[in-house]
Amino acid sequence: SAAAQEMLKDKIDHVLKTLTYREREIIKLRYGLGDGYTYTLEEVGRIFRVTRERVRQIEAKAVRKLQHPVRSHQLKGFLERLSAGAPN
């Protein structure tokens, strides 16, 4: 339902706010949380003017933060999707 989707979006936004600006933006781009398009490491690297490897490191750190128990109980399903593997 639209209400359930809106609630999930609010929860995701709330949890993403616990990340740094760069971590949050990279997660949004990599998982298509903004425009629905999932950006590659290469594309995100160009946007932030860093290497693909640096993007991968920042993304990994952000995912680890999101998996922390305090945050993760709020977002069970979303985190399971994240853990299932990032887009390439």
LUMVEX-112054 format. One record per residue (C-alpha): residue number from 1; z, x, y. Coordinates in steps of 0.25 Angstrom, whole numbers, plus 2048, in hexadecimal, padded with zeros to 3 digits. Layout:
% residues N
<node NUM <Z X Y>>;
...
This chain:
% residues 88
<node 1 <800 800 800>>;
<node 2 <7FE 804 80E>>;
<node 3 <80D 804 811>>;
<node 4 <810 80D 805>>;
<node 5 <805 817 80A>>;
<node 6 <80B 817 818>>;
<node 7 <819 819 813>>;
<node 8 <814 825 80A>>;
<node 9 <80C 82B 817>>;
<node 10 <819 82A 81F>>;
<node 11 <821 831 814>>;
<node 12 <816 83C 813>>;
<node 13 <816 83E 822>>;
<node 14 <825 83E 822>>;
<node 15 <826 849 817>>;
<node 16 <81A 851 81D>>;
<node 17 <822 852 82B>>;
<node 18 <82C 85B 823>>;
<node 19 <821 866 822>>;
<node 20 <81C 86F 82D>>;
<node 21 <810 86A 835>>;
<node 22 <806 874 82E>>;
<node 23 <80C 870 820>>;
<node 24 <80A 861 823>>;
<node 25 <7FC 862 829>>;
<node 26 <7F8 86B 81D>>;
<node 27 <7FE 861 813>>;
<node 28 <7F7 855 81A>>;
<node 29 <7E9 85C 81A>>;
<node 30 <7EA 861 80C>>;
<node 31 <7EE 854 806>>;
<node 32 <7E6 84B 80F>>;
<node 33 <7F2 844 816>>;
<node 34 <7EB 843 823>>;
<node 35 <7DC 83F 822>>;
<node 36 <7DC 83E 813>>;
<node 37 <7D3 84B 811>>;
<node 38 <7DA 856 809>>;
<node 39 <7D7 863 810>>;
<node 40 <7D5 870 808>>;
<node 41 <7DE 87C 80A>>;
<node 42 <7D1 882 811>>;
<node 43 <7D0 877 81B>>;
<node 44 <7DF 876 81E>>;
<node 45 <7DF 885 820>>;
<node 46 <7D4 884 82A>>;
<node 47 <7DB 879 832>>;
<node 48 <7E8 882 832>>;
<node 49 <7E1 88F 833>>;
<node 50 <7E8 895 827>>;
<node 51 <7E3 899 819>>;
<node 52 <7E1 890 80E>>;
<node 53 <7ED 897 807>>;
<node 54 <7F6 895 813>>;
<node 55 <7F3 886 813>>;
<node 56 <7F6 886 804>>;
<node 57 <803 88D 806>>;
<node 58 <807 883 812>>;
<node 59 <803 877 809>>;
<node 60 <80B 87D 7FD>>;
<node 61 <817 87E 806>>;
<node 62 <816 870 80C>>;
<node 63 <814 86A 7FE>>;
<node 64 <821 872 7F9>>;
<node 65 <828 86C 805>>;
<node 66 <823 85E 802>>;
<node 67 <828 85F 7F4>>;
<node 68 <836 863 7F8>>;
<node 69 <840 858 7F3>>;
<node 70 <844 853 800>>;
<node 71 <836 84F 804>>;
<node 72 <830 84D 7F7>>;
<node 73 <838 841 7F3>>;
<node 74 <832 839 7FF>>;
<node 75 <824 83C 7FA>>;
<node 76 <824 83C 7EB>>;
<node 77 <815 837 7E8>>;
<node 78 <80F 83F 7F4>>;
<node 79 <815 84C 7EF>>;
<node 80 <810 84A 7E1>>;
<node 81 <802 849 7E7>>;
<node 82 <805 856 7EE>>;
<node 83 <80A 85D 7E2>>;
<node 84 <7FE 859 7DA>>;
<node 85 <7F6 863 7E2>>;
<node 86 <7F0 865 7EF>>;
<node 87 <7E1 863 7F2>>;
<node 88 <7D9 870 7F2>>;
